């Protein structure tokens, strides 16, 4: 386990000890801190110790799956593509629903180490109250895999449903993690940078509502007041072209300022869960800038497209 970060070494050691008494391990680690590498090194230790025969990885997107496949293949020094001679395979949660019976029989016939990245995408403790991905994990993997490793950088759900394979304290209902590596520790270890959040507001918002008689114009001193005193929803603001254009303009100005001292600073990452990337595409195209839109199937950025 050369060149591993301190938290990765500690997590692997704790997991190996934990697996002596329990088959399920939950690790919460800050995004970008190296969860995939840790998981691959842990799988290597499990294989070396003769505890497992195969490794199956699951993740929410093809981009993450591609990264897992490369990381595990490099660390394990064996093919990790599901083909003959490979030690395992990585696939999306969505693909689980289309796996053949022969695939699931592997879980029953071999000692499988099942690894779930971004497990918070899978909800439920009970098959009747779970989402589709959670149901498959509960039915096909929870009690059949020899060992499981659940990973998450943000272990919570906006719908407040329980996360599959997670344990919660009573009566508080707080998530119980077997290992936790938070943002404070990651920043202190110089593994992650301190996040900086810029909050934008407007103290002179004019809203025009059409009516049968005459337009009704109201003014609002903040976005919060607009949302509280009008029929406007937050989603309406996220998709408003003028607002998108203004935010992108501010972001571009800030990026240009940063590049005066850091020439190779990255580009602008934008989007939201309601309408990812699509409205921004038109704004960037109109300004003649290159972009990579990762809501497209199997989207991959060419090097020239990574810089706006």
C-alpha positions as CSV (number, residue, x, y, z in Angstrom):
1,X,0.0,0.0,0.0
2,X,2.6,2.5,-1.1
3,X,1.9,6.2,-1.6
4,X,-1.5,6.0,0.2
5,X,-2.8,8.9,2.1
6,X,-3.0,8.6,5.9
7,X,-6.8,8.3,5.9
8,X,-6.7,5.7,3.2
9,X,-4.3,3.5,5.2
10,X,-6.4,4.0,8.4
11,X,-9.6,3.1,6.6
12,X,-8.2,0.0,5.0
13,X,-6.8,-1.2,8.4
14,X,-10.1,-0.5,10.1
15,X,-12.1,-2.3,7.4
16,X,-10.0,-5.4,7.5
17,X,-10.5,-5.6,11.3
18,X,-14.2,-4.8,10.9
19,X,-14.7,-7.6,8.4
20,X,-13.7,-10.2,11.0
21,X,-17.1,-9.6,12.7
22,X,-19.3,-8.0,10.1
23,X,-19.8,-8.3,6.3
24,X,-20.9,-4.7,5.7
25,X,-18.7,-1.6,5.9
26,X,-19.8,2.0,5.4
27,X,-17.2,4.7,4.6
28,X,-18.0,8.4,4.3
29,X,-15.1,10.4,2.8
30,X,-15.0,13.9,1.4
31,X,-15.4,14.1,-2.4
32,X,-12.1,14.1,-4.2
33,X,-10.2,12.6,-1.3
34,X,-9.4,9.3,-3.0
35,X,-12.3,6.9,-2.2
36,X,-11.8,4.8,-5.4
37,X,-8.1,4.3,-4.8
38,X,-8.8,3.3,-1.2
39,X,-11.5,0.8,-2.3
40,X,-9.2,-0.7,-4.9
41,X,-6.4,-1.1,-2.3
42,X,-8.8,-2.7,0.1
43,X,-10.0,-5.1,-2.6
44,X,-6.3,-6.0,-3.2
45,X,-5.9,-6.8,0.5
46,X,-9.1,-8.9,0.6
47,X,-7.9,-10.9,-2.4
48,X,-4.4,-11.3,-1.0
49,X,-5.9,-12.6,2.3
50,X,-8.0,-15.2,0.4
51,X,-11.2,-13.7,1.7
52,X,-12.9,-13.1,-1.7
53,X,-12.8,-14.5,-5.2
54,X,-14.3,-11.7,-7.3
55,X,-14.9,-8.0,-7.0
56,X,-18.0,-6.2,-8.3
57,X,-18.2,-2.4,-8.4
58,X,-21.3,-0.3,-8.9
59,X,-21.6,3.4,-9.5
60,X,-24.3,5.9,-10.7
61,X,-22.7,7.0,-14.0
62,X,-20.7,5.6,-16.9
63,X,-18.0,8.2,-16.2
64,X,-17.5,7.0,-12.7
65,X,-17.6,3.4,-13.8
66,X,-14.8,4.0,-16.4
67,X,-12.7,5.6,-13.6
68,X,-13.3,2.6,-11.3
69,X,-12.4,0.1,-14.0
70,X,-9.1,1.9,-14.7
71,X,-8.2,2.3,-11.0
72,X,-9.0,-1.3,-10.0
73,X,-7.2,-2.7,-13.1
74,X,-4.1,-0.7,-12.2
75,X,-4.1,-1.4,-8.5
76,X,-5.0,-5.1,-8.8
77,X,-2.7,-5.5,-11.9
78,X,-5.3,-7.7,-13.5
79,X,-8.1,-7.1,-16.1
80,X,-11.2,-5.6,-14.6
81,X,-13.6,-5.7,-17.5
82,X,-15.8,-8.7,-16.8
83,X,-14.2,-10.8,-19.5
84,X,-12.6,-14.2,-19.2
85,X,-9.6,-14.0,-16.8
86,X,-10.7,-10.8,-15.2
87,X,-11.0,-10.4,-11.4
88,X,-14.2,-8.4,-11.6
89,X,-16.2,-5.7,-13.3
90,X,-17.6,-2.3,-12.8
91,X,-21.1,-1.3,-13.9
92,X,-23.8,1.3,-13.3
93,X,-26.6,0.9,-10.9
94,X,-29.0,1.2,-13.8
95,X,-27.3,-1.8,-15.5
96,X,-28.1,-4.0,-12.6
97,X,-31.7,-4.3,-13.7
98,X,-30.6,-5.8,-17.0
99,X,-28.0,-8.3,-15.7
100,X,-28.7,-12.0,-16.6
101,X,-29.4,-14.7,-14.1
102,X,-25.9,-16.1,-14.9
103,X,-24.4,-12.8,-13.6
104,X,-26.3,-13.0,-10.3
105,X,-25.4,-16.7,-9.9
106,X,-21.8,-15.6,-9.6
107,X,-22.7,-13.9,-6.3
108,X,-24.1,-17.2,-5.0
109,X,-21.3,-19.4,-6.3
110,X,-18.3,-17.3,-5.5
111,X,-17.2,-15.1,-2.6
112,X,-17.9,-11.7,-4.0
113,X,-16.7,-8.4,-2.6
114,X,-19.4,-5.9,-3.7
115,X,-18.4,-2.2,-3.7
116,X,-21.0,0.6,-4.0
117,X,-19.8,4.1,-4.9
118,X,-22.1,7.0,-4.1
119,X,-24.4,4.6,-2.3
120,X,-26.7,7.5,-1.4
121,X,-28.3,7.1,-4.8
122,X,-29.8,3.9,-3.6
123,X,-32.6,4.2,-1.1
124,X,-34.4,1.9,1.4
125,X,-34.1,-0.7,4.1
126,X,-37.2,-2.5,3.1
127,X,-37.8,-3.7,-0.5
128,X,-41.3,-2.2,-0.5
129,X,-40.0,1.2,0.5
130,X,-36.9,1.3,-1.6
131,X,-36.2,2.9,-5.0
132,X,-35.4,0.6,-7.9
133,X,-31.6,0.5,-7.3
134,X,-32.1,-0.1,-3.6
135,X,-34.4,-3.0,-4.2
136,X,-31.9,-4.8,-6.4
137,X,-29.2,-4.4,-3.8
138,X,-31.4,-5.6,-1.0
139,X,-32.7,-8.6,-3.0
140,X,-29.6,-9.6,-4.9
141,X,-26.5,-8.5,-2.9
142,X,-27.1,-7.5,0.7
143,X,-27.2,-11.0,2.1
144,X,-25.5,-12.9,-0.7
145,X,-22.2,-11.0,-1.3
146,X,-19.5,-12.2,1.0
147,X,-18.5,-8.6,1.9
148,X,-19.8,-5.2,1.0
149,X,-18.2,-1.7,1.0
150,X,-20.5,1.3,0.8
151,X,-18.9,4.6,-0.2
152,X,-20.3,8.1,-0.1
153,X,-19.0,11.6,-0.1
154,X,-22.4,13.1,0.7
155,X,-24.4,10.5,2.7
156,X,-27.8,12.0,2.7
157,X,-30.8,12.2,0.4
158,X,-33.0,15.2,-0.4
159,X,-36.1,13.0,0.0
160,X,-34.9,12.0,3.5
161,X,-35.3,8.3,2.8
162,X,-32.9,5.9,4.4
163,X,-29.8,4.9,2.4
164,X,-29.5,1.2,1.5
165,X,-26.8,-0.8,3.5
166,X,-26.6,2.1,6.0
167,X,-27.2,1.9,9.7
168,X,-29.0,4.6,11.7
169,X,-29.0,5.4,15.4
170,X,-32.1,5.4,17.5
171,X,-34.0,7.5,18.4
172,X,-32.0,10.3,16.6
173,X,-31.9,8.5,13.3
174,X,-28.4,9.7,12.5
175,X,-26.3,7.8,10.0
176,X,-23.7,5.5,11.7
177,X,-20.5,5.4,9.6
178,X,-17.8,2.8,10.2
179,X,-15.2,5.2,9.0
180,X,-15.5,9.0,8.4
181,X,-13.1,11.4,6.8
182,X,-14.7,14.8,6.7
183,X,-13.9,18.1,4.9
184,X,-12.2,19.6,8.0
185,X,-9.7,16.7,8.0
186,X,-9.2,16.7,4.3
187,X,-8.5,20.5,4.2
188,X,-6.1,20.1,7.2
189,X,-4.3,17.3,5.4
190,X,-4.1,19.4,2.2
191,X,-6.0,16.7,0.4
192,X,-8.9,19.1,-0.6
193,X,-9.1,22.8,-0.9
194,X,-11.2,25.0,1.3
195,X,-14.5,25.5,-0.5
196,X,-15.5,29.1,-1.2
197,X,-19.1,29.9,-1.8
198,X,-20.2,33.2,-3.4
199,X,-23.9,34.1,-2.6
200,X,-25.6,36.3,-5.2
201,X,-28.8,38.3,-4.6
202,X,-30.7,41.2,-6.2
203,X,-32.2,44.1,-4.2
204,X,-34.2,45.5,-7.2
205,X,-36.2,42.6,-8.7
206,X,-39.2,43.6,-10.9
207,X,-41.8,41.0,-11.6
208,X,-44.5,41.5,-14.2
209,X,-47.6,39.3,-14.1
210,X,-50.0,39.4,-16.9
211,X,-53.7,39.8,-16.2
212,X,-56.9,40.3,-18.1
213,X,-57.0,44.1,-17.3
214,X,-53.4,45.3,-17.1
215,X,-50.0,43.9,-16.2
216,X,-49.2,43.9,-12.5
217,X,-45.7,45.0,-11.7
218,X,-44.2,44.3,-8.2
219,X,-40.8,44.9,-6.8
220,X,-38.9,42.7,-4.4
221,X,-35.8,43.5,-2.4
222,X,-34.3,40.0,-2.4
223,X,-34.7,36.6,-4.0
224,X,-36.1,35.3,-0.8
225,X,-38.8,37.9,-0.8
226,X,-39.6,37.1,-4.4
227,X,-40.1,33.4,-3.6
228,X,-42.2,34.1,-0.5
229,X,-44.5,36.8,-2.0
230,X,-45.0,35.6,-5.6
231,X,-45.9,32.4,-7.5
232,X,-42.3,32.2,-8.7
233,X,-40.5,29.0,-7.8
234,X,-36.8,28.5,-7.3
235,X,-36.7,26.2,-10.4
236,X,-38.0,29.1,-12.5
237,X,-35.0,31.1,-11.5
238,X,-32.6,28.3,-12.3
239,X,-33.9,28.1,-15.8
240,X,-34.3,31.9,-16.5
241,X,-32.0,32.8,-19.4
242,X,-31.2,36.3,-18.1
243,X,-30.2,34.9,-14.7
244,X,-28.1,32.2,-16.3
245,X,-26.3,34.7,-18.6
246,X,-25.5,37.0,-15.6
247,X,-24.1,34.2,-13.5
248,X,-22.0,32.8,-16.3
249,X,-20.7,36.3,-17.0
250,X,-19.7,36.8,-13.3
251,X,-18.1,33.3,-13.4
252,X,-16.1,34.1,-16.5
253,X,-14.9,37.4,-15.1
254,X,-13.7,35.7,-11.9
255,X,-12.0,32.9,-13.9
256,X,-10.2,35.5,-16.0
257,X,-9.1,37.3,-12.9
258,X,-7.8,34.0,-11.3
259,X,-5.9,33.1,-14.5
260,X,-3.8,36.2,-14.2
261,X,-2.0,34.5,-11.3
262,X,-2.9,30.9,-12.1
263,X,-2.7,30.5,-15.9
264,X,-3.8,26.9,-15.9
265,X,-6.9,27.4,-13.7
266,X,-9.8,25.1,-14.6
267,X,-12.9,26.1,-16.4
268,X,-16.5,26.7,-15.2
269,X,-18.6,23.8,-14.1
270,X,-22.3,24.6,-14.3
271,X,-25.6,22.8,-14.2
272,X,-28.4,21.7,-11.9
273,X,-30.4,18.6,-11.3
274,X,-33.6,20.1,-12.8
275,X,-32.1,21.0,-16.2
276,X,-28.4,20.1,-16.3
277,X,-26.2,21.9,-18.8
278,X,-28.8,22.4,-21.5
279,X,-29.6,26.1,-20.9
280,X,-26.0,26.9,-20.4
281,X,-25.0,25.3,-23.7
282,X,-26.8,28.1,-25.6
283,X,-25.1,30.8,-23.6
284,X,-21.6,29.4,-24.1
285,X,-22.2,28.7,-27.8
286,X,-23.4,32.3,-28.3
287,X,-20.2,33.5,-26.7
288,X,-18.1,31.3,-28.9
289,X,-16.6,29.2,-26.1
290,X,-15.9,25.5,-26.1
291,X,-17.8,23.3,-23.7
292,X,-18.3,19.7,-22.7
293,X,-21.8,18.7,-21.7
294,X,-21.8,15.6,-19.5
295,X,-25.5,15.0,-19.5
296,X,-25.0,13.4,-22.9
297,X,-24.7,9.6,-23.0
298,X,-21.1,8.5,-22.7
299,X,-19.9,12.2,-22.9
300,X,-16.2,12.5,-22.8
301,X,-14.2,15.8,-23.0
302,X,-11.4,16.1,-25.5
303,X,-8.4,17.9,-24.0
304,X,-9.2,21.0,-26.1
305,X,-12.7,21.1,-24.6
306,X,-11.7,21.1,-21.0
307,X,-10.7,24.7,-21.1
308,X,-13.4,27.3,-21.6
